[in-house]
Amino acid sequence: RGAWPRVAMEASELWVGFVGAGRMAGGLVRGLLQAGKVPASNVLASAPSDKNLDAWRELGCRTTHCNLEVVHRSTLVFLATKPHILPGVLEEIRPAVGSHHIVVSLVAGVTIQTLQRLLPPWTKVLRIMPNLPCVVQAGAMVFSRGTNAGDGEAALLQSLLSSCGLCEEVPESYIDIHTGLSGSGVAYVYLFAEALAEGAVKMGMPGALASRIAAQTLLGAAKMLLETGEHPAKLRGDVCTPGGTTIYALHQLEKGALRATVMDAVEAATNRACDMAKN
C-alpha cells in the first residue's frame, strides 16, 4: 500500500477518504483543508466519473474511480453517495473494512442500525447530517455514534468538522429534526431573504442592493444570536421601540402567522425525513 499509512490520528498523519465526491463532500473537504486539519495529499476521493473529481484534484487531493482503494488507503472514511446507491457500495467495501477504520456516513435517511448491519460487526460507525452552508464553512452539523464508536472517534470527528461550522453530538433521533430545522431550513431562510429584498424593491430600492442588505441583515442577526447567547425573543424586543417602525412590521408578520407557518414547515420536513428513513 505504498506510502499510505493505516493508523494515525494526528492531523498531519490522518488519512481521509471520501466515497462519493459531490457538493457536500466537497464542502467538508474544503473546510478541513482551509483549517489545516488535514493536508490535501492525505485525502483520497472516489467517484464513478471525473465530473466531480476534477475539483478535488485542483485542491491537491488524490482521486480514484475505485471505492475499495479509498478504504484500503484511509483510516477515516466518509460515505457521501446517494441513498439508493449506498447499499451496493457497502456490499462492495465490506471485505476491506477493518477494526482500524472509522466510517462516517453523510447519507440522508440511512440509520446507524442499517450501516452496522451492512458493515462488519466491529466497524466504528458514526452518522453526520450537514447542511449546505458547510460549503462556505458556515454549516450546522449534528452527528451520532454507533455501538463501537467511542469518545476518541467522536472527539476526532468533532475536531475535524468544527472547521466547517457548528458541530454538535446528538442522539440519532434528533437527526431527522435537524434535517427539518437546518438541512431544509436553509431554504426557508433563502425564501425569507428573497421576500425581504422584494419588499425593499417594492419601495424603490434596486434589487441587487436590496439582496446584499437582506443577506447581511440575516448574517448579522444570526451572529448576534450565537455570540450573545440571548433568546431570540429578547433580541427581537431590543429592536422594538414603543410606537416605532419595527412593532408595526411585526404586527403584519403576526397577522400572516409567520411563526406558526415556520413551525409547521419544520414539522413537515422532519416528518418527511422520518418517512424517507423508513423506506
Solvent accessible surface area in square Angstrom, and as a share of the most:
residue,aa,sasa,rsa
1,R,134,0.49
2,G,79,0.76
3,A,80,0.62
4,W,14,0.05
5,P,58,0.36
6,R,110,0.40
7,V,103,0.59
8,A,12,0.09
9,M,89,0.40
10,E,117,0.52
11,A,44,0.34
12,S,77,0.50
13,E,88,0.39
14,L,0,0.00
15,W,26,0.09
16,V,0,0.00
17,G,0,0.00
18,F,0,0.00
19,V,2,0.01
20,G,12,0.12
21,A,6,0.04
22,G,29,0.28
23,R,164,0.60
24,M,58,0.26
25,A,2,0.01
26,G,3,0.03
27,G,0,0.00
28,L,0,0.00
29,V,0,0.00
30,R,79,0.29
31,G,0,0.00
32,L,0,0.00
33,L,36,0.18
34,Q,132,0.59
35,A,55,0.43
36,G,57,0.55
37,K,49,0.21
38,V,3,0.02
39,P,53,0.33
40,A,23,0.18
41,S,55,0.35
42,N,8,0.04
43,V,0,0.00
44,L,3,0.01
45,A,0,0.00
46,S,0,0.00
47,A,10,0.07
48,P,132,0.83
49,S,59,0.38
50,D,62,0.32
51,K,174,0.74
52,N,63,0.32
53,L,0,0.00
54,D,71,0.37
55,A,39,0.31
56,W,6,0.02
57,R,102,0.37
58,E,149,0.67
59,L,59,0.29
60,G,43,0.41
61,C,8,0.05
62,R,102,0.37
63,T,32,0.19
64,T,17,0.10
65,H,105,0.47
66,C,58,0.34
67,N,28,0.14
68,L,57,0.28
69,E,49,0.22
70,V,0,0.00
71,V,1,0.00
72,H,65,0.29
73,R,75,0.27
74,S,1,0.01
75,T,0,0.00
76,L,1,0.00
77,V,1,0.00
78,F,0,0.00
79,L,0,0.00
80,A,22,0.17
81,T,24,0.14
82,K,131,0.55
83,P,59,0.37
84,H,151,0.67
85,I,79,0.40
86,L,1,0.00
87,P,70,0.44
88,G,46,0.44
89,V,10,0.06
90,L,0,0.00
91,E,134,0.60
92,E,73,0.33
93,I,0,0.00
94,R,96,0.35
95,P,115,0.72
96,A,16,0.12
97,V,6,0.03
98,G,18,0.17
99,S,77,0.50
100,H,34,0.15
101,H,2,0.01
102,I,3,0.02
103,V,1,0.01
104,V,0,0.00
105,S,0,0.00
106,L,16,0.08
107,V,3,0.02
108,A,43,0.34
109,G,17,0.17
110,V,19,0.11
111,T,41,0.24
112,I,12,0.06
113,Q,142,0.63
114,T,36,0.21
115,L,0,0.00
116,Q,50,0.22
117,R,162,0.59
118,L,49,0.24
119,L,2,0.01
120,P,7,0.05
121,P,104,0.66
122,W,128,0.45
123,T,2,0.01
124,K,37,0.16
125,V,0,0.00
126,L,0,0.00
127,R,7,0.02
128,I,0,0.00
129,M,17,0.07
130,P,7,0.05
131,N,9,0.05
132,L,63,0.31
133,P,28,0.18
134,C,0,0.00
135,V,35,0.20
136,V,106,0.61
137,Q,47,0.21
138,A,66,0.51
139,G,5,0.05
140,A,25,0.20
141,M,1,0.01
142,V,15,0.09
143,F,0,0.00
144,S,5,0.03
145,R,80,0.29
146,G,10,0.09
147,T,115,0.67
148,N,61,0.31
149,A,7,0.05
150,G,29,0.28
151,D,106,0.55
152,G,54,0.52
153,E,32,0.14
154,A,4,0.03
155,A,61,0.48
156,L,27,0.13
157,L,1,0.01
158,Q,66,0.29
159,S,55,0.36
160,L,6,0.03
161,L,0,0.00
162,S,61,0.39
163,S,21,0.14
164,C,0,0.00
165,G,22,0.21
166,L,94,0.47
167,C,10,0.06
168,E,82,0.37
169,E,68,0.30
170,V,25,0.15
171,P,76,0.48
172,E,56,0.25
173,S,83,0.53
174,Y,109,0.42
175,I,1,0.00
176,D,25,0.13
177,I,84,0.43
178,H,14,0.06
179,T,31,0.18
180,G,0,0.00
181,L,112,0.56
182,S,15,0.10
183,G,30,0.29
184,S,37,0.24
185,G,5,0.05
186,V,20,0.12
187,A,61,0.47
188,Y,56,0.21
189,V,72,0.42
190,Y,125,0.48
191,L,122,0.61
192,F,74,0.31
193,A,20,0.15
194,E,92,0.41
195,A,56,0.44
196,L,71,0.35
197,A,9,0.07
198,E,102,0.46
199,G,35,0.33
200,A,30,0.23
201,V,70,0.40
202,K,171,0.72
203,M,160,0.71
204,G,65,0.63
205,M,69,0.31
206,P,90,0.57
207,G,36,0.34
208,A,70,0.54
209,L,67,0.33
210,A,3,0.02
211,S,59,0.38
212,R,150,0.55
213,I,84,0.42
214,A,7,0.05
215,A,57,0.44
216,Q,113,0.50
217,T,75,0.43
218,L,43,0.21
219,L,109,0.54
220,G,29,0.28
221,A,54,0.42
222,A,47,0.36
223,K,115,0.49
224,M,108,0.48
225,L,68,0.34
226,L,135,0.67
227,E,125,0.56
228,T,68,0.40
229,G,67,0.64
230,E,72,0.32
231,H,125,0.56
232,P,74,0.47
233,A,43,0.33
234,K,101,0.43
235,L,27,0.13
236,R,101,0.37
237,G,39,0.38
238,D,87,0.45
239,V,97,0.56
240,C,31,0.19
241,T,83,0.48
242,P,139,0.88
243,G,64,0.62
244,G,18,0.17
245,T,120,0.70
246,T,37,0.22
247,I,77,0.39
248,Y,155,0.59
249,A,55,0.43
250,L,34,0.17
251,H,106,0.47
252,Q,109,0.48
253,L,69,0.34
254,E,89,0.40
255,K,131,0.56
256,G,56,0.53
257,A,46,0.36
258,L,69,0.35
259,R,138,0.50
260,A,54,0.42
261,T,80,0.46
262,V,62,0.36
263,M,129,0.58
264,D,89,0.46
265,A,35,0.27
266,V,34,0.19
267,E,105,0.47
268,A,62,0.48
269,A,22,0.17
270,T,18,0.10
271,N,79,0.41
272,R,138,0.50
273,A,10,0.08
274,C,44,0.26
275,D,64,0.33
276,M,90,0.40
277,A,29,0.22
278,K,160,0.68
279,N,153,0.78
